[in-house]
Amino acid sequence: MLAGPLFSREVLTAPRRVSHYLMRAGYVAALFVLMYTAGQATFGWQQTRSVGDLARFGSLVFQVFSLIQLSLVLFFAMLFAAGTVAQEKDRRTLILLLMTDLRNHEMVIGKLLASLLSVGVLIGASVPVFAFVHLLGGVTLEQIIWAQAICLATGVAAGSWGALMGFWREKTFQTVAFSVLGLLLFLGATEAIAASVGIDSSVGRWAAAFNPYRAMISVLDPLRDSSGLGPAHVSAWEPLLALTGLGFLLNLIAIARLRAWNPSQLVFEAAKFDEDAAGERRARHRPIWDNPVIWREICTWAYGRKVFIVKLAYFVLAGFAVASLWKTGGAGEKVLGMISPAGFAFVGLSMITLMLVNAQAVTALTSERDQQTLDLLLMTDVSAKEFIFGKLGGILYNTKELIAIPLLLAAWQVFAGRLTAENFVYLFVGYAVLVSFAAMLGLHSGLSYEVSRAAIANSLGTMFFLFVGIFIFMMLLVEARSSFFLQFQSFLVFIGMGSLALYASLSHRNPSSALRTAALVLPVLTFWTITEVLREGTLGVCVVMSAAYGFATAAMLVPAVSEFDVALGRTTLDKG
């Protein structure tokens, strides 16, 4: 009753979708693939006879499952909640909901719980898998319960933040960008406070309690904080209360400000008029370029008037990274024992940039579809090349500052003598190819999926898998420190499943042999590229990355330009 009819409708309709069951079964299958991978990396073909070995293996699998599930919950809970509300705004259906007799809390809580339903189902589906890990030993039921509770509380807090941004901001890109950057700034602020005042102080302890990763690590390793010879007790009440309270506070703000923020004042903003000499009122017009699409992207507020705040938040994150490198002089221990602090800062900022470029690209097309302006554009004499290249030009122009920051950081390392000019050229070329891929992938997802939430989730989910997912898999293999021959089967299973999922996402509407080839080679070559980077490879990494992601970009770009109607799922009969 608290959530209202919005949540009730989602509960009734979600089980009727095939994707509801595929997602649930696929997540459980992916967990077992990870378990198999860890088993092959740890034992290989050896027969395990020791109970202690099984217990240590169970503890390792539990740690991997918990941290990966927490990362997925944190990312997708925020993304689903922000995308669900943003879609209502783009389709102008939120105004219709405001005109009903729904109360504020029914709208806010209803949309939040409806968007978190998929995340909650996946957490529930993982419980039997965690119980199976408990049978291996090395893990207590108390640890499993606390780990799942932290995931639930994190999902509520992250989803509440995404929903708050959705109700506050008018444009989808602003919603997604504010959600991602705000989450990163929050996690960075909690770590900075805990490090500055000390984790043992009351302020530092509560600041650390708002960081779900610290809470999860304390559950995974209860002996770390225990003293004495007595049994260690697992407890995460402070983080659980902190995260739940944070979600409750964010929902209170959204409920209180719902009708003050919505509908936006832009809805009531009339065109500006001038009076001519005859006293007649006429609209003020501006000259339009030959390509009206790129003119709209660059010369108008197509993505809202507060986009500069997104860039400001990114500059703050970059400032933290630069200040940290300046303080240490770029020296220090390697992060995760594999990459230098300067390299980690560049990779981190580049990943954020690619995510934001991808979000800008996918929302550039989904907003046109939701606002029903895409069909109007298709009725004009704007060609497919003008539309696609105009969108791409606007995406790169609007995110030019975000793209430039990682390159400026790399240039600083060149002047400091920690990076050669030759390696900077390789880095520049590879980075440019990845930015182009991220932009084209967003447009491709927007063309392929009619539902904005599905387009955003598939586009950002593909980026997450290609870079974060494969890196996590590689870390698992590195930590096992066994021969690659023993890991070959698990490697094939993981990469094979990833390629199938990638092909299903890329060829959702219009399959092609080029997309099939791209889906087959991208996971393998991305894995090889990350491995070679950690081995300090240079030219080979640049060539392979440029070839793989350049081919994938072309496989999406050529059909969009040459067969635009096919890319949209239209036929000549639809035009009539």
PESULMO-V441569 format. One record per backbone hydrogen bond with DSSP energy under -0.5 kcal/mol. CO is the residue of the C=O (numbers start at 1). NH is the residue of the N-H. If there is no record, write none. Layout:
co=<CO & CO>
nh=<NH & NH>
This chain:
co=<4 & 5 & 6 & 7 & 8 & 9 & 10 & 11 & 13 & 14 & 17 & 17 & 18 & 18 & 19 & 20 & 21 & 22 & 23 & 24 & 25 & 26 & 27 & 28 & 29 & 30 & 31 & 32 & 33 & 34 & 35 & 36 & 37 & 38 & 39 & 39 & 43 & 46 & 47 & 50 & 51 & 52 & 53 & 54 & 55 & 56 & 57 & 58 & 59 & 60 & 61 & 62 & 63 & 64 & 65 & 66 & 67 & 68 & 69 & 70 & 71 & 72 & 73 & 74 & 75 & 76 & 77 & 78 & 79 & 80 & 81 & 82 & 83 & 84 & 85 & 86 & 87 & 88 & 88 & 89 & 92 & 93 & 94 & 95 & 97 & 103 & 104 & 105 & 105 & 106 & 107 & 108 & 109 & 110 & 111 & 112 & 113 & 114 & 116 & 117 & 118 & 119 & 120 & 121 & 122 & 123 & 124 & 126 & 127 & 128 & 129 & 130 & 131 & 132 & 133 & 133 & 134 & 140 & 141 & 142 & 143 & 144 & 145 & 146 & 147 & 148 & 149 & 150 & 151 & 152 & 153 & 154 & 155 & 156 & 157 & 158 & 159 & 160 & 161 & 162 & 163 & 164 & 165 & 171 & 172 & 173 & 174 & 175 & 176 & 177 & 178 & 179 & 180 & 181 & 182 & 183 & 184 & 185 & 186 & 187 & 188 & 189 & 190 & 191 & 192 & 193 & 194 & 198 & 201 & 202 & 203 & 204 & 205 & 206 & 207 & 208 & 210 & 211 & 212 & 213 & 214 & 215 & 216 & 217 & 219 & 221 & 222 & 233 & 236 & 237 & 238 & 239 & 240 & 241 & 242 & 243 & 244 & 245 & 246 & 247 & 248 & 249 & 250 & 251 & 252 & 253 & 254 & 257 & 258 & 264 & 265 & 266 & 268 & 272 & 274 & 274 & 276 & 280 & 282 & 283 & 290 & 291 & 292 & 293 & 294 & 295 & 296 & 300 & 301 & 304 & 306 & 306 & 307 & 307 & 308 & 309 & 310 & 311 & 312 & 313 & 314 & 315 & 316 & 317 & 318 & 319 & 320 & 321 & 322 & 323 & 324 & 325 & 325 & 328 & 330 & 334 & 335 & 335 & 339 & 340 & 341 & 342 & 343 & 344 & 345 & 346 & 347 & 348 & 349 & 350 & 351 & 352 & 353 & 354 & 355 & 356 & 357 & 358 & 359 & 360 & 361 & 362 & 362 & 363 & 365 & 366 & 367 & 368 & 368 & 369 & 373 & 374 & 375 & 377 & 383 & 384 & 385 & 386 & 387 & 388 & 389 & 390 & 391 & 392 & 393 & 394 & 395 & 397 & 399 & 400 & 401 & 402 & 403 & 404 & 405 & 406 & 407 & 408 & 409 & 410 & 411 & 412 & 413 & 413 & 414 & 420 & 421 & 422 & 423 & 424 & 425 & 426 & 427 & 428 & 429 & 430 & 431 & 432 & 433 & 434 & 435 & 436 & 437 & 438 & 439 & 440 & 441 & 442 & 443 & 444 & 445 & 448 & 450 & 451 & 452 & 453 & 454 & 455 & 456 & 457 & 458 & 459 & 460 & 461 & 462 & 463 & 463 & 464 & 464 & 465 & 467 & 468 & 469 & 470 & 471 & 472 & 473 & 474 & 475 & 476 & 477 & 477 & 483 & 483 & 484 & 485 & 487 & 488 & 489 & 490 & 491 & 492 & 493 & 494 & 495 & 496 & 497 & 498 & 499 & 500 & 501 & 502 & 503 & 505 & 512 & 513 & 514 & 515 & 516 & 517 & 518 & 519 & 520 & 521 & 522 & 523 & 524 & 525 & 526 & 527 & 528 & 529 & 530 & 531 & 532 & 533 & 538 & 539 & 540 & 541 & 542 & 543 & 544 & 545 & 546 & 547 & 548 & 549 & 550 & 551 & 552 & 553 & 554 & 556 & 557 & 558 & 559 & 563 & 564 & 565 & 566 & 571 & 571 & 572>
nh=<8 & 9 & 10 & 11 & 12 & 13 & 14 & 15 & 16 & 17 & 20 & 21 & 21 & 22 & 23 & 24 & 25 & 26 & 27 & 28 & 29 & 30 & 31 & 32 & 33 & 34 & 35 & 36 & 37 & 38 & 39 & 40 & 41 & 42 & 43 & 44 & 46 & 48 & 49 & 54 & 55 & 56 & 57 & 58 & 59 & 60 & 61 & 62 & 63 & 64 & 65 & 66 & 67 & 68 & 69 & 70 & 71 & 72 & 73 & 74 & 75 & 76 & 77 & 78 & 79 & 80 & 81 & 82 & 83 & 84 & 85 & 86 & 87 & 88 & 89 & 90 & 91 & 93 & 94 & 92 & 96 & 97 & 98 & 99 & 100 & 107 & 108 & 109 & 110 & 110 & 111 & 112 & 113 & 114 & 115 & 116 & 117 & 117 & 120 & 121 & 122 & 123 & 124 & 125 & 126 & 127 & 127 & 130 & 131 & 132 & 133 & 134 & 135 & 136 & 136 & 137 & 137 & 144 & 145 & 146 & 147 & 148 & 149 & 150 & 151 & 152 & 153 & 154 & 155 & 156 & 157 & 158 & 159 & 160 & 161 & 162 & 163 & 164 & 165 & 166 & 167 & 168 & 169 & 175 & 176 & 177 & 178 & 179 & 180 & 181 & 182 & 183 & 184 & 185 & 186 & 187 & 188 & 189 & 190 & 191 & 192 & 193 & 194 & 195 & 196 & 197 & 198 & 201 & 205 & 206 & 207 & 208 & 209 & 210 & 210 & 211 & 212 & 215 & 216 & 217 & 218 & 219 & 220 & 221 & 222 & 224 & 225 & 235 & 240 & 241 & 242 & 243 & 244 & 245 & 246 & 247 & 248 & 249 & 250 & 251 & 252 & 253 & 254 & 255 & 256 & 257 & 258 & 261 & 262 & 267 & 268 & 269 & 270 & 284 & 276 & 282 & 279 & 276 & 274 & 285 & 292 & 295 & 296 & 297 & 298 & 299 & 300 & 302 & 304 & 307 & 309 & 310 & 310 & 311 & 312 & 313 & 314 & 315 & 316 & 317 & 318 & 319 & 320 & 321 & 322 & 323 & 324 & 325 & 326 & 327 & 328 & 329 & 330 & 331 & 342 & 337 & 338 & 339 & 335 & 344 & 345 & 346 & 347 & 348 & 349 & 350 & 351 & 352 & 353 & 354 & 355 & 356 & 357 & 358 & 359 & 360 & 361 & 362 & 363 & 364 & 365 & 365 & 366 & 367 & 369 & 370 & 371 & 373 & 374 & 372 & 377 & 378 & 379 & 380 & 387 & 388 & 389 & 390 & 391 & 392 & 393 & 394 & 395 & 396 & 397 & 398 & 399 & 400 & 403 & 404 & 405 & 406 & 407 & 408 & 409 & 410 & 411 & 412 & 413 & 414 & 415 & 416 & 418 & 419 & 417 & 424 & 425 & 426 & 427 & 428 & 429 & 430 & 431 & 432 & 433 & 434 & 435 & 436 & 437 & 438 & 439 & 440 & 441 & 442 & 443 & 444 & 445 & 446 & 447 & 448 & 449 & 450 & 452 & 455 & 456 & 457 & 458 & 459 & 460 & 461 & 462 & 463 & 464 & 465 & 466 & 467 & 468 & 468 & 469 & 470 & 471 & 472 & 473 & 474 & 475 & 476 & 477 & 478 & 479 & 480 & 481 & 482 & 486 & 487 & 488 & 488 & 491 & 492 & 493 & 494 & 495 & 496 & 497 & 498 & 499 & 500 & 501 & 502 & 503 & 504 & 505 & 506 & 507 & 508 & 516 & 517 & 518 & 519 & 520 & 521 & 522 & 523 & 524 & 525 & 526 & 527 & 528 & 529 & 530 & 531 & 532 & 533 & 534 & 535 & 537 & 536 & 542 & 543 & 544 & 545 & 546 & 547 & 548 & 549 & 550 & 551 & 552 & 553 & 554 & 555 & 556 & 557 & 558 & 560 & 561 & 562 & 563 & 567 & 568 & 570 & 569 & 574 & 575 & 576>
